[in-house]
Amino acid sequence: MGETTVKTMESRTAAPSPTVDEAVDAPARIRLHRLRSPRRPRIWFEVLLIAVSYWTYSLVRNAVPEQKTQALRNADWIWDAEQWLGIAVEQTVNHAVNSVTWLIVSMNYYYATLHFIVTIGVLVWLYRWHPGRYAAARSALFATTGVALVGYYLYPLAPPRLMNGHDFVDTVLVHHTWGSMASGNLKNMSNQYAAMPSMHIGWSLWCGLIIFAVASAPWAKILGILYPTATLVVIVATANHFWLDAVGGMMCLAFGFTVSYAWYRTLPHRLPRLVVKSDGTGRPLPRFSRGQLS
């Protein structure tokens, strides 16, 4: 009876032996976990990756055939759709802001510069102060930009300022400012019919959401909300985009965050601020004091 009791207790407490398949799969799971775990970003690799990625993005974007006829036809369709929806106020905004010279000139320079400066600034901020969240946030941005290239190829779209028979003002040409790669002497360096989706919105909304979710200071969170909002006004006032182009940019960003979530299994702001090393099973490595190590 006693022997039977001992065997019963042993059978209840003993851990089940792993099967052959589980033993074989364990190293693969550990390797996958390590790939998905945030690691300390390397500055040289990130600079090279961003430079090569943007060069590739610009090359592909500008290599898309400039289908002028189709792009203008699509612009007319977008304008008609917005009129049907009751949101076709781009022309009113364009003319109103254009009448205030200092404001529209400021918006021209805003459109030309902050698109890059703020995005790079947020990447640097994450790299320096939130390295554990950097890779997931950067992956979302890259996936957003990548899917936008598909939109440029499949749906060529002329910006409002290039539409025929409509009284939109090309604010860069009128005010002789450096404000658009698709106006003036720089127009041959950029695909003028790649307005859908708007990456000014995709990138600025990425910046705004990251700042709002990660920053601790209330004023920074407010700026995170205001930045994409101001960008939306700018792209419309300068006649570079329709409202619906902004919707396209938001959809691309949603795709980007979905890709990042699928890989890291959480959103960037939910990851640890600092990189936590683990033993490959998800458990953090123990930290020892100097007295324990001596």
N, C-alpha and C positions, 0 to 999 in steps of 0.2 A: 504493500500500500504506500509506504514511504517512498520507495523508488519510483512508483507511478506518479506521485505528487511532484517529486523533483523534476522528472521529465516533462510534466505538464507545465511547470513554472518556467523551465528553460525554453520550451517551445513558445511561450508567450512573450518572453523578454528578448530572445535572440533576434537580431536583425536579419531579415531575409537576405540570402546571398544574391549578389547581382548576377543576372544572366550574362551569357557570352555577348549578346548584342549590346546590352547596356554597357558592358566593360569596353567594347570596341567604340561605342558612340561617345563615351565620356570625354576622350581627348578632343573630339570634334566639337562637342558642346563647349568645352573650355576655350578652344581657339575662337569659336564664334562669340563667346562672351567677351573675350579680350578685344576682339575687333569692334564690338558694340560699345565697350566701356570707354568713356571719355579719357583721352590721354593728353598730357601736356603738349600743346601745339609748339612746333618748332618754327622760329621766326623766318628762317631762310626758306623753309618749305612753303609756308603760308604766303610769303611775298611772291615766290615763284608761281605758286598755284593761282593766286589772284591775277597776276600779270598775264599768265598764259591763258587763263579762262576768259579774261576780258578781251584779250586779243582775238581769241577764237570766236567769242560772241560777236565782236565787231565785224570780223571777217565773214562769218556766216550770215549775219544780218544784212550786210552790204552786198553779199553775193546773191541774195534772193533776187530773182529777176524783177525789175521795176515794171510791173504790169499796169501801166498808167491808165489805160482804158478801163480795166476791171477795177482798179483802185478808185477811180472817180465814180464808177457806177455803184460801187459799194458805199462810197461816201454819201451819195444821193439816197441810197436805201436807208442808211443809218439816220440821216437827217429826217427823212419821211417817217421813220419809226419813232423817233423822238418827238416829232410833232404830234403823231397819233397818241403817244403816251403823255403829252403835255409837259415835256421837260426840255423842249428845244429852246433854251434861253441863252445858248452860247453866244449868239450874235449880239444880243443885248448886253451881255457881260463884256464882251470884246470891245464894243463901241464905248461903253461907259468908262471902263478902265483906261482905254486908249486916250480919252479926253483929258486925263490927268497925267501930264508928261512924266513927272518925277516918279509916279507910282508904276506906270507901265515900263519905264526904263529899268527900275529896280526889279520888276518881275522878269524882264528879259535876262538880266544877269543872274537872278535866282534860278531860272530855268536852266541856264547854261552851266552853272557851277555847283550849286548845293547838291544836285543829284549825285555827284561823285564825292564831294567833300564830306557830307554828313554820313553817307554809307561807309566810306573808309574809316571815318572817325568812330563810328559805332563798332566796326570790326576791331579796331585798335583798342578801344575801351574794353570790349569783351576779352580780347587776348590778354590784356594786362591785368584786369581786375576780376574777370569771371572765366578763367581758363577751362573750368569744368563744363561750361555751357557753350563755349566758343564753337566747337566742332558741330554740334547739333544746329546751332543758329546759322552758321556758315553753310551747312548742307541745305538748309531750307532756302537760303538765298540763292544758292547755285541751282537748285532744282527749279525754283521760280523762274530764273533767267533762262534756263535750258528749255523749259516748255514754252516760253514766250517765242522762241525761235520758230517753233512749229506754227504758232499763230501767224507770224510774219509771212511764212511760206504759203500757208493755206488760205489766208484771208488778207490780201493786199488792200490797204486802205489809205486814201489820201487824207491829210489833215484838213480841217475846215478852211484854213488860209489858202489852200490850193484848189478849192472847189470852183467850178465854172458857174457863172451866173448868180453868185451869192456875194453879198457885200461884206465879207470878212476882211479884217485888216491884218496884214502881215506886219506885226509890230516891230520886228527886227529891221525890216527894210525901211519902214516909215521913219523910225527914230535913229537909224544908222548905228545900231548897237551890235556888239558881239554877243549874240544870244541864242543862236540855233545853228547846229551843223547842217541843217537842211535849208538854210536861207543864205542869200548873198553869194560871196565867193567860195563858201565852203560847201555849197549844195551838192557838188559833184563827188564829195567825199563820203556821203551818207545816203542811204536808201530813203528817199523822201516819202515812200508809200508803205512805210512800216509803222503805222500809227496804232494798230490793234494787235496786241494789248499795249497799254501804256505802262512801260517799266518805270517811268517817273512815279507812278502811283504804286506799282509793285514794290519798288525799293523803298520809297518813303514810308509806306505802310509797314513794311518789315522793320524799318528803323523805329517807327513809332511804337509798334507792339512790343518790340524787344526792350526799348527804354521803359515803357510803362510797366512791363511785367518784372523787370529785373532791378531797375533803379529804386533806391529807398527814399530819396528826397522827394517830397511832394512837388516841388517846382520842376524837377526833372520829369516826373510823370505827366505834368501839365504840358510841358514842351513836347513830350512824346505824342500826346493827343493832337496838339496844334500843328506839328510839322506836316503830317500827311493831309490835314485839312487845308492848310495854306497851299500845299502843292497842288491840290485839286483845283483851287481857285486860279492858280497861276497857269496851269496847262490849258484851262478853258479861256482865260482872259487873253492869253497870247495867241489863241486860235491854233494851237498845236494839237489839240485833242478834243474829241466829243466826250460827253459824260459817259457814254457806253464804253469808250476806250478804258476809262477808269474801272468800270465793272470787269472788263477783261483782265486788267492788272490784278484785281482782287482775286479773281478766280485762279490765276496763275500762282498767286501767293498761297492760296488755300491748298493747291496741289503741292507746293514746295514744303509746307509744314506737314502735310500728310506723308510725304516721302521721308522727312526727317523723323516723324513720329514712328513710322513703320520700322525704321532701322534702330533708333535709340529707345523705342518703346515708351517714350514720354516726350513731353514738350520741353524745349530748351530751358525755360525758367524753372522747371521742376527738378532739373539735375543739380547736383552739388555745385556750389560756387567754385570750389577748388577741386583739383583732381585727386581722387582717393584711390590709392593702389590697393588691389585685392589679390587673393591667392588663386584667382581663376574660377572660383565657384560663386563669386558675388559677395563673399565675406571680406570685409576690410582686413588688411594685415594688422597685427597687433603693434602698438607703439610702446617702446620701452624707454624708460629713463636711463640716464647714464649710469646710475647706480645698479640698475638691473643688468646692464650689459657688461659691467666690469667684474 
